[in-house]
Amino acid sequence: MNTQAQRISEAQAPPPRYPTSALDPGTTAPEFELNTTPDQRVALSAFHGRPVVLVFYPADWSPVCGDQLALYNQLMSEFRRHDAQLLGLSVDGPWCHVAYGKDRNLRFPLLSDFEPKGETAKRYGVYQYGAGVAERALFVLDRGGTIHWSYVSPLGVNPGADGILEALDSLAEQGGRHGDAARPLH
Amino acid sequence: MAMLRVPYTNRDHVKGPARAAVTLVEYGDYQCPYCGQAYWVLKNIEDSFRNDLRFVFRNFPLTEIHPLAMVAAEAAEAADAQGKFWDMHAMLYENQDALDLESILEYGASLDLDTDSMLRDIESHRHLPKIQEDFMGGVRSGVNGTPCFFINGVRHDGPWDVASLSRAIASSRRDTAYAR
């Protein structure tokens, strides 16, 4: 399978305090606060109480029709049905995100993992140390901020939305018991 | 590996023999320029593989970026209701710069379709449920953009120029031959 040796060059292995692969289900999702526009910042904790879908991707401005984010934009009603908040994260700066989001009419925030570069991607174990960008990685978090599902797509492959929707379905089936302490178990 | 989740039914648009060794499914958007390129690639592929290939087209309109994709898809389904899906499919891809309703009705007229009926279908969104079913079936199968190809049920993640797609189809044909 996709071992670390294949993905990280020896000269640029992550320092010990970062995970060496994508965080697994059951892990508490690391908190972050990042710019979505030059003036506005968004914190992950602001979305506690709702499922969250984190979409790490290498860069804005990839070709349109094969674009992962265009597909997710098309599926906003599906995500709303699950009460899920979608957040895109790449190392692009906030001005780039503003332009790209406007060009593609994106209806979810793009977060700028710009300074320190890729810090959030590193803490989630999904930074490409050689290329200096995030991997195409997906995380679905439950309402309490615990990772319910994660997936790293092979290099160059757009992962689509089927995994995300299946994860949200299974979260709904579980009734949001993880991290939803107020709701009694049946 | 993304796998097709929606098996072929008699509601699908299918070309080629039922017993073909390889089935190629395309999820496409009529306003997508890459799908426009793929249309010509597929003509070439169909000529090369002939009876070894069955081709299925399913709608995957990305309306957020292609606002005319849905009316084009509805027109294709309306033409299907009059038995001329593939003719309309060809006209739409060969005229991607003109997918407004007026042009679409002209295409219908040139194909000797009942354009009143076609217009009624489009305005009433009679075929919208089928298109939406195609779309969500595609999403659940791992369709990640357009065009998206499945060769014998497996999503093709490589390039889809003539040479690359031919190699992938030929490889699938060999696998099927060994399995028999």
Boltz contact constraints between the chains, C-beta under 6 A:
constraints:
  - contact:
      token1: [A, 64]
      token2: [B, 65]
      max_distance: 6.0
  - contact:
      token1: [A, 65]
      token2: [B, 32]
      max_distance: 6.0
  - contact:
      token1: [A, 65]
      token2: [B, 34]
      max_distance: 6.0
  - contact:
      token1: [A, 65]
      token2: [B, 145]
      max_distance: 6.0
  - contact:
      token1: [A, 65]
      token2: [B, 146]
      max_distance: 6.0
  - contact:
      token1: [A, 66]
      token2: [B, 145]
      max_distance: 6.0
  - contact:
      token1: [A, 70]
      token2: [B, 65]
      max_distance: 6.0
  - contact:
      token1: [A, 73]
      token2: [B, 64]
      max_distance: 6.0
  - contact:
      token1: [A, 74]
      token2: [B, 62]
      max_distance: 6.0
  - contact:
      token1: [A, 74]
      token2: [B, 64]
      max_distance: 6.0
  - contact:
      token1: [A, 157]
      token2: [B, 157]
      max_distance: 6.0
  - contact:
      token1: [A, 158]
      token2: [B, 144]
      max_distance: 6.0
  - contact:
      token1: [A, 158]
      token2: [B, 145]
      max_distance: 6.0
  - contact:
      token1: [A, 160]
      token2: [B, 142]
      max_distance: 6.0
  - contact:
      token1: [A, 160]
      token2: [B, 144]
      max_distance: 6.0
  - contact:
      token1: [A, 161]
      token2: [B, 139]
      max_distance: 6.0
  - contact:
      token1: [A, 162]
      token2: [B, 140]
      max_distance: 6.0
  - contact:
      token1: [A, 162]
      token2: [B, 142]
      max_distance: 6.0
